Amino acid sequence: MIWLIFLFSIDPRYHTAEEIAYEIDSIANDYSTITVLDTIGYSTVDSLPIFALKISDNPLLDEDEPSILYIGGHHAEEILGIEICMYMISDLLTQYGVDSAATYWIDNREIWFVPLMNPEGQGVVMTGLDTIWRKNKRDNNNNGFFDLTYDGVDLNRNYDFYWTEGGSPDPPDEFYRGPYSFSENENRAIRDLAFREEFTFCITYHSARYGLTEVIYYPWHWSGGYSADYPFLRTVADSIAKRILRDSGVGYYTALPGEGLEGNARNWLYGVCGTFTFCIEVSTTTLQPGWMVDGICQRNLPGAYYLLERVEQGGITGWIRDSSTLQPLTAEVIVQGYYDPTLPPRRSNANYGRFYRILKTGTYTVEIHKPGYVPLRYDSIIVANEQMTELNVTMRRMGGETIAPAGQKKIRVSPNPTNANVLIQIDPALNLSSLSIYDIGGRLVKNIQNPARSLLWRGTDEKNRNVATGVYWLLGQGENSTVTQKVVIVRELGFW
Ligand SMILES: [Zn+2]
């Protein structure tokens, strides 16, 4: 009888883990062309699946698009964040093809949700066993039973970043950080997803039982100072905050730098992965009555959706490739003055050589480094408000044999820059079988098989349309050689 009374202590508006499993699976079926459901791990004790849902067009492909992650339910009793994720999933999907912004985001972003990161801990709350349970169910004393007074790990203290500085070393403590960093399956699931997807932005949803509420924490402030990207993190956090109305209906959320370094998701995702990560303490306490849930979710959407816009407003993006093969390179991108040498390098991704650096209006110096390659430096890169500055570069291998000495380039183009016609002259010794022209985004503009020694490119694509002003790359491929040459097309009248 007591069990039954407990069962009804949590409002049925809140999802149980079983309801989430069922709902997310039917969503993935209903929207199979724009979603993929992934099980990224199983909970530490009960082996409950941890689901990740990806929303994007061509969802099975890793496209050259920025990735953004939303996580709910690190802390078992903070169940509002789970509801926000589920609400956002269904809002985005039902708006696809209806609302132009949602359609654009789904077509041009990879949007990931882990609505319930701690399913076994949430079960402790949802069954009413302990409605203020925070941790997972790790059997700390190895007695084969779940002890509310001794078991569990605080999953938001188990990440491998200043792990010993945060939480508590004592198993019974609510903030127990675990026997070692990444000891918990749940944390390793997030780690592996983050390493694979290389998120530009992340929100991790919480709801505080005590302490400050309706706040957004971003990385970081501690006795040693502020995080390297602090000015940019702060402006993004402020912009999220001013879009989320408080439950009272008066005023908006507040953004604050997270105090101290410890092994939480926010610090690890930013510190190790370079992901701009925001911890939002939603609402005014953890357990709100069911009738409030939809309102809290709705008020949070503009803050969450802001990131889907911001990811291409104000910053530098581009690809980095090998100058002779045009293969994507993982290279370190350093923005001078906003660089912390104690952190792992911020690198372009493996599949596309793509990088994103979120900045704000200003002028920056960017350095690009990769062992074995000649380092690059770009001064005076201007970032204008609400725009991404493109910086696509190729890196030259040190001592590479395929590089011709200056003045003896094996593909010559003239004039360069040009406003229309480009004379392309190819060294016959190259014996090229094809000549391809790529735009700065890496898209093929034109392909010429068995090119003549001397030919004219009229600045048009395969369909004879004029190409836009910009930088283009010629890639010549022969039996034993690959050569590249840059050509700049400038369309403005009066340029000459
Ligand atoms: Zn929390």
Residues whose N, C-alpha, C, O or C-beta is under 5 A from the ligand:
A	BS01	ZN	H75 E78 H206 S207
